[in-house]
Amino acid sequence: MNKEYELIIIGGGAGAFAAANTANKLKKKTLLVNYEKILPLGGTCVNVGCVPSKIMLHQGEEYYNAVRSKFRAIKLQGRSDFIEALKETHEMVKNFRNKNYEKVIEKQEYVDFKEGLASFVDSHTVKVDNKTFKGKHFLIAAGAYTFVPPIKGIDKIDFITNVNIFNLKKKPKSVIIIGGGPLGMEFSQIFHHFGVKVTVLQRSERVIPKFDSMLGEELRKHLQEEGITIYTNADSKEVKKTKNGIELTVEIDGKRKVLTAEKLMLATGLQANTKLLETEKSGVNLDEKGFVKVNEFMQTSQKHIYAAGDVTGLMPLETTAAKQGNFAVFNMFENANKKINYNEVPHAVFTSPEVAAVGITEEEFMRKYNVCLCRTMTLDHVEKALAIKDTRGLIRMVLDPKTKIVIGVHIIGPMAADIITTATYAIKNKMTIYDIKDTVHVFPTLSEMIKKVAQSFDQSLDEMACCVE
Ligand SMILES: Cc1cc2nc3c(=O)[nH]c(=O)nc-3n(C[C@H](O)[C@H](O)[C@H](O)COP(=O)(O)OP(=O)(O)OC[C@H]3O[C@@H](n4cnc5c(N)ncnc54)[C@H](O)[C@@H]3O)c2cc1C
């Protein structure tokens, strides 16, 4: 038997690191266990998620837009190299990991680190290699991996995921991506901007179905205009290996179609990393999909065991994983009862144009109250968008009809992921459209779209000069 800890954290990603940081501040003797064969320290976000996908998206976009300038004076020619882009991304990720994770853990006085696969022995003990460790409290932050849908023949295909894409040695000529959520959409543009022929298959009737319906429709329109093929209501049935790649049989709107491509990519949602952890020995309950069940305070069915991040299946974002890890530690040691209001959590898709949202959608509000006070504005009302010749997109604002407090903002357009933070402040601080209108914005900026859509509740924008309020 090895040391006994106040807290044992299983995982080394965003949820785990936030928890370790808080435990260190609270001077609680902590052990963090991460198994690098699943993912190195830093977990999904830094190694195979947010960071590398955004580096790849940026590189692709820089090239794609440079050779397609909307201004007469700019005429550039060039070429891009997909494999070189992957290599540089890999190097940048290594530096990020080293600076933000490996070096950080060394500096945390109260946190020990152990490399290896953790599995529960009982509700107070985990095993790592041949050693056992006792803990008064636990945090399960073991993350998740790509869910493999039950498509006939899928087990015989070397499909791409966000994890193994960085091992590609050759740019594929064509890719079919199953999944039209944020991941599928981002990867469709990564491939497309580097000259790969892309087809996306989405099971439901809209891409990014968790966002306001107009955003999904608008995003589909822009990606299709660029040349990405998107099929919705597409149910993949069977996949076979062929001489040149793969052949996929899919039912689209009930009609069978056979598609071919060099590679298949899965962007089909998540499955929790709970099997190797042997959660059943801890007494922690899982839901029917295998995610760890937690209450609003991130506590599992075992009072001393908490969970955070993708392993809970709640809202798979780096930001929420970290906040949950942080709150879980305050709750376990200080009875702080901290919980996240998911209506105040902004989320984004980093395509071009970007998609970003915070708060309630028009559809949700209508379903609940059968009334909605909403305005939608196209970006040709925003002077900066006109100046940079990028008016793709729109913004929709949802208000509480009684108080005129902003309760939802939904954007598709350039820089949407940055601009949404302004809306998040408004929602979190219960600001009305009058508070927003009275706030001076820098002119000309894209963030003025928040002010303009607020103005549009009381006045037609077509009747207004650009900077009257
Ligand atoms: C392609 C992609 C792009 C994304 N982009 C964004 C974005 O732009 N913005 C955003 O907010 N979110 C984004 N996300 C989501 C975000 O990356 C995840 O929600 C977040 O990283 C999850 O963190 P986590 O701590 O829950 O799990 P992870 O970061 O997955 O960490 C889990 C860790 O647990 C370890 N582990 C698992 N089982 C064991 C075990 N039994 N013993 C020891 N260690 C174990 C693993 O090795 C891993 O390091 C993206 C995700 C993907 C896949």
The ligand as a MOL file (V3000), in Angstrom:
LIG
                    3D

  0  0  0     0  0            999 V3000
M  V30 BEGIN CTAB
M  V30 COUNTS 53 58 0 0 0
M  V30 BEGIN ATOM
M  V30 1 C -11.2440 18.1980 -32.4790 0
M  V30 2 C -11.7620 18.8450 -31.2360 0
M  V30 3 C -11.8360 20.2190 -31.1700 0
M  V30 4 C -12.2950 20.8310 -30.0110 0
M  V30 5 N -12.3560 22.1880 -29.9720 0
M  V30 6 C -12.7800 22.8000 -28.8480 0
M  V30 7 C -12.7920 24.2100 -28.7700 0
M  V30 8 O -12.4450 24.8990 -29.7270 0
M  V30 9 N -13.1920 24.7830 -27.6150 0
M  V30 10 C -13.5860 24.0470 -26.5290 0
M  V30 11 O -13.9500 24.6150 -25.4950 0
M  V30 12 N -13.5790 22.6990 -26.5760 0
M  V30 13 C -13.1770 22.0650 -27.6970 0
M  V30 14 N -13.1380 20.6970 -27.7460 0
M  V30 15 C -13.5740 19.9260 -26.5570 0
M  V30 16 C -12.4700 19.8480 -25.4990 0
M  V30 17 O -11.2520 19.5270 -26.0880 0
M  V30 18 C -12.8540 18.8140 -24.4600 0
M  V30 19 O -14.1710 19.0540 -24.0270 0
M  V30 20 C -11.9500 18.8660 -23.2270 0
M  V30 21 O -10.6040 18.8260 -23.6210 0
M  V30 22 C -12.2650 17.6980 -22.2910 0
M  V30 23 O -11.4060 17.7330 -21.1830 0
M  V30 24 P -11.4440 16.5750 -20.0740 0
M  V30 25 O -10.5440 17.0260 -18.9910 0
M  V30 26 O -12.8250 16.2380 -19.7530 0
M  V30 27 O -10.8580 15.2750 -20.7940 0
M  V30 28 P -9.4740 15.0140 -21.6540 0
M  V30 29 O -8.8780 16.3130 -21.9600 0
M  V30 30 O -9.8750 14.1170 -22.6980 0
M  V30 31 O -8.5680 14.3290 -20.5740 0
M  V30 32 C -8.7670 13.0350 -20.1470 0
M  V30 33 C -7.4260 12.4770 -19.7090 0
M  V30 34 O -7.6640 11.3250 -18.9190 0
M  V30 35 C -6.6540 10.3660 -19.1780 0
M  V30 36 N -7.2120 9.0600 -18.8030 0
M  V30 37 C -8.3340 8.4600 -19.2700 0
M  V30 38 N -8.5530 7.3020 -18.6270 0
M  V30 39 C -7.5460 7.1770 -17.7160 0
M  V30 40 C -7.2180 6.1900 -16.7640 0
M  V30 41 N -7.9930 5.1130 -16.5570 0
M  V30 42 N -6.1000 6.3750 -16.0240 0
M  V30 43 C -5.3080 7.4540 -16.1860 0
M  V30 44 N -5.5900 8.4200 -17.0680 0
M  V30 45 C -6.6860 8.2770 -17.8340 0
M  V30 46 C -6.3410 10.5240 -20.6620 0
M  V30 47 O -5.0310 10.1030 -20.9380 0
M  V30 48 C -6.5300 12.0320 -20.8670 0
M  V30 49 O -5.3010 12.7300 -20.8000 0
M  V30 50 C -12.6850 20.0520 -28.8880 0
M  V30 51 C -12.6030 18.6550 -28.9550 0
M  V30 52 C -12.1450 18.0540 -30.1070 0
M  V30 53 C -12.0500 16.5550 -30.1450 0
M  V30 END ATOM
M  V30 BEGIN BOND
M  V30 1 1 1 2
M  V30 2 1 2 3
M  V30 3 2 2 52
M  V30 4 2 3 4
M  V30 5 1 4 5
M  V30 6 1 4 50
M  V30 7 2 5 6
M  V30 8 1 6 7
M  V30 9 1 6 13
M  V30 10 2 7 8
M  V30 11 1 7 9
M  V30 12 1 9 10
M  V30 13 2 10 11
M  V30 14 1 10 12
M  V30 15 2 12 13
M  V30 16 1 13 14
M  V30 17 1 14 15
M  V30 18 1 14 50
M  V30 19 1 15 16
M  V30 20 1 16 17
M  V30 21 1 16 18
M  V30 22 1 18 19
M  V30 23 1 18 20
M  V30 24 1 20 21
M  V30 25 1 20 22
M  V30 26 1 22 23
M  V30 27 1 23 24
M  V30 28 2 24 25
M  V30 29 1 24 26
M  V30 30 1 24 27
M  V30 31 1 27 28
M  V30 32 2 28 29
M  V30 33 1 28 30
M  V30 34 1 28 31
M  V30 35 1 31 32
M  V30 36 1 32 33
M  V30 37 1 33 34
M  V30 38 1 33 48
M  V30 39 1 34 35
M  V30 40 1 35 36
M  V30 41 1 35 46
M  V30 42 1 36 37
M  V30 43 1 36 45
M  V30 44 2 37 38
M  V30 45 1 38 39
M  V30 46 1 39 40
M  V30 47 2 39 45
M  V30 48 1 40 41
M  V30 49 2 40 42
M  V30 50 1 42 43
M  V30 51 2 43 44
M  V30 52 1 44 45
M  V30 53 1 46 47
M  V30 54 1 46 48
M  V30 55 1 48 49
M  V30 56 2 50 51
M  V30 57 1 51 52
M  V30 58 1 52 53
M  V30 END BOND
M  V30 END CTAB
M  END
